[in-house]
Amino acid sequence: MTASVDRASVGLRSTRGPVLGALMLSTGLIAIDATILATAVPSIVRDLGSYQQFPWLFSVYLLAQAVSVPIYSRFADTVGRKPIILLGIGLFLLGSLLSGFAWSMPALIAFRVIQGLGAGAVAPMGMTIVGDIYTVAERAKVQGYIASVWAISSVVGPALGGVFAQLDAWRWIFWINIPLCLIAAWMLLRTYHEKLEPQQHSVDYVGAVLLTIGLTGLILGMLEGGNAWDWLSWPSAACFVLGAAALVAFALVERRAREPIVDLRLVARPLILSTTIVSLGIGALLTGVTSFAPAYLEGSIGIAPLLSGLAVAALTLGWPIAAANAGRLYLRIGFRRTALTGLLIATVAAVALAAVSPWPNPAVIAAVAFVLGFGLGWSAAPALIAAQASVDWGERGAVTGMNAFARSAGSALGVAVFGAISNAIIARGDGPDDPATIVGASFWVFVAAAVVAVLTLSAAFFMPRDPAGARSG
């Protein structure tokens, strides 16, 4: 089961160029969405209310993305990549349209779920298609093209979000996705073709439900504990107990499922396990910092949303710059060493971010964020491609999906944990309108991010050394 493509060259002008262009635009949908919303949070809160609920805008999106990624990936290994990525674009379009018409915070949160279900297909399918049509050596070059999308989005996203927020037109943050979705779908329909052999498949509905219940219970407990109810209360205990029990049941079900949505047998392989943990930590770091840094700068020193967005853009700009060069580095020194180098840089930056946060300064935050993003960009791609290179076509979708699932789950849980820390400190302080309280809450959020960075670096040490030939196949 392979895509009908010519492997003669790499680039937008090659025979595979139109497919690469379509994947770049599809990636752009997710890349812009990852940076455009955070800068407008204060404006959205002013219109819709409930500062304590704003972490849900990110958590439900990431939760929907996390639980849907393995399902989409399982289908992609049976019915093909193209139908799944087109479905994702359609759901992302619908969610964006509805989000722009949201009349309350709960409504916007609900519509973000639909967006997340779309993103769960678009992001991993793009990576899987790249893995299908390019060799490992070629992917080092292709990574530069994909990284350029993130580089452009890292500037365009926060800038647009800041402009829309200042113009009190935050709804256009969502509506701007509509033409991009239509163009991306049209390009994929025209340029990407697969030769498929029909296969029988089954859907692990029980596993999907248990995974959703488990993650939802944990996230609900973390975000609402100390807010909607006391930490030491029956609702809090029920959330954590139900979430943990559902995840245990999920693990048991997946061991017996005919086609599990998360193949735990893959996790038994040291390389897959270690890279999955690394992706989990990267997701928590990336989304945690980008979600809370704009509110920190705006709430502490009152800078304009556009400026806070540009400060955060430094993080998402550092990522693609590093990712564009990571290919040449891991082809020379290996996946493991490249990932370790990147995570060491990210850890130093995360510690520095916590150290400077008591004295809000957008220039300093931007500089530290750039280094953090650079480190993450130098570690994310080698971890993914090392995992992809260790399996054949039939498992590549599942492995890519597991990597994307781990990053999405890490992001969702990271936002929930950081949000719980922030809400607890704000509740004990003078509220979300007090600059000193915002600084104190943000400091402890960034301390938690530094702890995550240290743990992620530790996990990378357990990546096996690259096997002979892994970097050329």
VENZI-V966448 format. One record per residue. N is the residue number from 1. RES is the residue in one small letter. PSI is psi as a letter, one per 20 degrees, with the letter a starting at -180 (* if undefined). D_LAST is the distance of its C-alpha to the last C-alpha in whole Angstrom. Layout:
n | res | psi | d_last
N | RES | PSI | D_LAST
N | RES | PSI | D_LAST
//
This chain:
n | res | psi | d_last
1 | m | n | 18
2 | t | q | 16
3 | a | q | 17
4 | s | n | 19
5 | v | q | 17
6 | d | p | 17
7 | r | k | 13
8 | a | h | 15
9 | s | r | 16
10 | v | p | 16
11 | g | r | 19
12 | l | h | 22
13 | r | i | 23
14 | s | r | 20
15 | t | h | 21
16 | r | i | 19
17 | g | g | 21
18 | p | h | 23
19 | v | g | 21
20 | l | g | 20
21 | g | g | 24
22 | a | h | 25
23 | l | h | 22
24 | m | g | 23
25 | l | h | 27
26 | s | g | 26
27 | t | h | 25
28 | g | h | 28
29 | l | g | 30
30 | i | h | 29
31 | a | g | 28
32 | i | g | 32
33 | d | h | 33
34 | a | h | 32
35 | t | i | 34
36 | i | h | 37
37 | l | h | 39
38 | a | h | 39
39 | t | i | 42
40 | a | j | 44
41 | v | g | 45
42 | p | h | 48
43 | s | g | 49
44 | i | g | 48
45 | v | h | 50
46 | r | h | 53
47 | d | g | 53
48 | l | i | 52
49 | g | r | 53
50 | s | m | 52
51 | y | h | 50
52 | q | h | 49
53 | q | i | 47
54 | f | h | 45
55 | p | h | 42
56 | w | h | 42
57 | l | h | 41
58 | f | g | 37
59 | s | g | 37
60 | v | h | 38
61 | y | g | 35
62 | l | h | 33
63 | l | g | 34
64 | a | h | 34
65 | q | g | 30
66 | a | g | 29
67 | v | h | 31
68 | s | h | 29
69 | v | g | 26
70 | p | h | 25
71 | i | g | 27
72 | y | g | 26
73 | s | h | 22
74 | r | g | 24
75 | f | h | 25
76 | a | h | 22
77 | d | i | 20
78 | t | g | 23
79 | v | i | 25
80 | g | r | 22
81 | r | h | 21
82 | k | g | 24
83 | p | h | 27
84 | i | g | 26
85 | i | h | 26
86 | l | h | 29
87 | l | g | 31
88 | g | g | 30
89 | i | g | 31
90 | g | g | 34
91 | l | h | 35
92 | f | h | 34
93 | l | g | 36
94 | l | g | 39
95 | g | h | 39
96 | s | g | 39
97 | l | g | 42
98 | l | h | 44
99 | s | h | 43
100 | g | h | 45
101 | f | j | 48
102 | a | p | 48
103 | w | i | 52
104 | s | r | 51
105 | m | g | 49
106 | p | h | 48
107 | a | g | 48
108 | l | h | 45
109 | i | g | 43
110 | a | g | 43
111 | f | h | 42
112 | r | h | 39
113 | v | g | 38
114 | i | g | 37
115 | q | g | 35
116 | g | h | 33
117 | l | h | 33
118 | g | g | 31
119 | a | h | 29
120 | g | h | 28
121 | a | g | 26
122 | v | g | 25
123 | a | g | 23
124 | p | h | 21
125 | m | h | 20
126 | g | g | 20
127 | m | h | 17
128 | t | g | 16
129 | i | g | 16
130 | v | g | 14
131 | g | h | 11
132 | d | g | 12
133 | i | i | 12
134 | y | q | 10
135 | t | r | 6
136 | v | g | 5
137 | a | g | 7
138 | e | h | 9
139 | r | h | 10
140 | a | h | 12
141 | k | g | 14
142 | v | h | 15
143 | q | h | 16
144 | g | h | 19
145 | y | g | 20
146 | i | h | 20
147 | a | h | 22
148 | s | h | 24
149 | v | g | 25
150 | w | h | 26
151 | a | g | 28
152 | i | g | 30
153 | s | h | 31
154 | s | h | 31
155 | v | g | 34
156 | v | g | 35
157 | g | f | 35
158 | p | h | 38
159 | a | g | 40
160 | l | g | 40
161 | g | g | 41
162 | g | g | 44
163 | v | g | 45
164 | f | h | 46
165 | a | g | 47
166 | q | h | 50
167 | l | j | 51
168 | d | l | 51
169 | a | l | 49
170 | w | h | 46
171 | r | h | 46
172 | w | i | 44
173 | i | h | 41
174 | f | g | 40
175 | w | h | 42
176 | i | i | 39
177 | n | h | 36
178 | i | g | 38
179 | p | h | 38
180 | l | g | 34
181 | c | g | 33
182 | l | g | 35
183 | i | g | 33
184 | a | g | 30
185 | a | g | 30
186 | w | g | 32
187 | m | g | 29
188 | l | h | 26
189 | l | h | 29
190 | r | h | 29
191 | t | h | 25
192 | y | p | 23
193 | h | p | 23
194 | e | q | 21
195 | k | o | 22
196 | l | q | 23
197 | e | o | 24
198 | p | p | 27
199 | q | q | 27
200 | q | q | 29
201 | h | q | 29
202 | s | q | 31
203 | v | p | 32
204 | d | m | 32
205 | y | h | 35
206 | v | g | 37
207 | g | g | 34
208 | a | g | 33
209 | v | g | 37
210 | l | h | 37
211 | l | g | 34
212 | t | g | 36
213 | i | g | 39
214 | g | g | 38
215 | l | h | 36
216 | t | g | 39
217 | g | g | 42
218 | l | g | 40
219 | i | g | 40
220 | l | g | 43
221 | g | h | 45
222 | m | h | 43
223 | l | h | 44
224 | e | i | 48
225 | g | p | 49
226 | g | j | 51
227 | n | f | 52
228 | a | h | 53
229 | w | r | 54
230 | d | q | 54
231 | w | g | 51
232 | l | m | 54
233 | s | r | 54
234 | w | g | 54
235 | p | g | 52
236 | s | g | 49
237 | a | g | 49
238 | a | g | 49
239 | c | g | 46
240 | f | h | 44
241 | v | g | 45
242 | l | g | 44
243 | g | g | 41
244 | a | g | 40
245 | a | h | 41
246 | a | h | 39
247 | l | h | 36
248 | v | g | 37
249 | a | h | 38
250 | f | g | 35
251 | a | h | 33
252 | l | g | 35
253 | v | g | 34
254 | e | h | 31
255 | r | h | 31
256 | r | i | 33
257 | a | q | 31
258 | r | g | 30
259 | e | n | 27
260 | p | q | 28
261 | i | h | 27
262 | v | o | 25
263 | d | n | 24
264 | l | i | 25
265 | r | h | 23
266 | l | h | 20
267 | v | i | 22
268 | a | i | 23
269 | r | p | 19
270 | p | g | 20
271 | l | g | 17
272 | i | g | 18
273 | l | g | 21
274 | s | g | 21
275 | t | h | 19
276 | t | g | 21
277 | i | g | 24
278 | v | g | 23
279 | s | h | 23
280 | l | g | 26
281 | g | h | 27
282 | i | g | 26
283 | g | g | 27
284 | a | g | 31
285 | l | g | 31
286 | l | g | 30
287 | t | h | 32
288 | g | g | 35
289 | v | g | 35
290 | t | h | 35
291 | s | h | 38
292 | f | h | 40
293 | a | g | 40
294 | p | g | 42
295 | a | h | 45
296 | y | g | 45
297 | l | g | 46
298 | e | h | 48
299 | g | h | 50
300 | s | g | 51
301 | i | j | 51
302 | g | k | 52
303 | i | r | 49
304 | a | q | 49
305 | p | h | 46
306 | l | g | 44
307 | l | g | 44
308 | s | h | 43
309 | g | h | 40
310 | l | h | 39
311 | a | g | 39
312 | v | h | 37
313 | a | h | 35
314 | a | h | 34
315 | l | g | 32
316 | t | i | 30
317 | l | h | 30
318 | g | h | 28
319 | w | g | 25
320 | p | h | 24
321 | i | g | 25
322 | a | g | 23
323 | a | h | 20
324 | a | h | 20
325 | n | i | 19
326 | a | h | 17
327 | g | g | 14
328 | r | h | 15
329 | l | g | 16
330 | y | h | 13
331 | l | h | 11
332 | r | g | 14
333 | i | i | 16
334 | g | q | 13
335 | f | g | 13
336 | r | g | 16
337 | r | h | 19
338 | t | g | 18
339 | a | g | 19
340 | l | g | 22
341 | t | g | 23
342 | g | g | 23
343 | l | h | 25
344 | l | g | 27
345 | i | g | 28
346 | a | h | 29
347 | t | g | 31
348 | v | g | 33
349 | a | h | 34
350 | a | g | 35
351 | v | g | 37
352 | a | h | 39
353 | l | g | 39
354 | a | h | 41
355 | a | h | 43
356 | v | i | 44
357 | s | h | 44
358 | p | i | 48
359 | w | n | 49
360 | p | p | 47
361 | n | o | 46
362 | p | h | 44
363 | a | g | 43
364 | v | g | 42
365 | i | g | 40
366 | a | g | 38
367 | a | g | 37
368 | v | g | 36
369 | a | h | 34
370 | f | g | 32
371 | v | g | 31
372 | l | g | 30
373 | g | h | 28
374 | f | g | 26
375 | g | g | 26
376 | l | h | 25
377 | g | h | 22
378 | w | i | 21
379 | s | h | 20
380 | a | g | 19
381 | a | g | 16
382 | p | h | 14
383 | a | g | 16
384 | l | g | 15
385 | i | h | 11
386 | a | g | 11
387 | a | g | 12
388 | q | g | 10
389 | a | i | 7
390 | s | i | 10
391 | v | r | 11
392 | d | a | 11
393 | w | g | 13
394 | g | h | 16
395 | e | i | 16
396 | r | h | 14
397 | g | g | 17
398 | a | g | 19
399 | v | g | 17
400 | t | g | 17
401 | g | h | 20
402 | m | g | 21
403 | n | g | 20
404 | a | h | 22
405 | f | g | 25
406 | a | g | 25
407 | r | g | 25
408 | s | g | 28
409 | a | g | 30
410 | g | h | 30
411 | s | g | 31
412 | a | g | 34
413 | l | h | 35
414 | g | g | 35
415 | v | h | 37
416 | a | g | 39
417 | v | g | 39
418 | f | h | 40
419 | g | h | 42
420 | a | g | 44
421 | i | g | 45
422 | s | g | 46
423 | n | h | 48
424 | a | g | 50
425 | i | h | 51
426 | i | h | 52
427 | a | h | 54
428 | r | i | 56
429 | g | b | 56
430 | d | k | 58
431 | g | r | 56
432 | p | i | 53
433 | d | i | 55
434 | d | o | 56
435 | p | g | 54
436 | a | h | 54
437 | t | g | 53
438 | i | g | 50
439 | v | g | 49
440 | g | g | 50
441 | a | g | 47
442 | s | h | 45
443 | f | g | 45
444 | w | h | 44
445 | v | g | 41
446 | f | h | 40
447 | v | g | 40
448 | a | h | 39
449 | a | h | 36
450 | a | h | 36
451 | v | g | 36
452 | v | g | 33
453 | a | g | 31
454 | v | g | 32
455 | l | h | 31
456 | t | g | 27
457 | l | g | 27
458 | s | h | 28
459 | a | h | 25
460 | a | h | 22
461 | f | h | 24
462 | f | j | 23
463 | m | p | 19
464 | p | q | 17
465 | r | q | 16
466 | d | p | 12
467 | p | q | 11
468 | a | p | 10
469 | g | i | 6
470 | a | h | 6
471 | r | j | 6
472 | s | i | 4
473 | g | * | 0
//
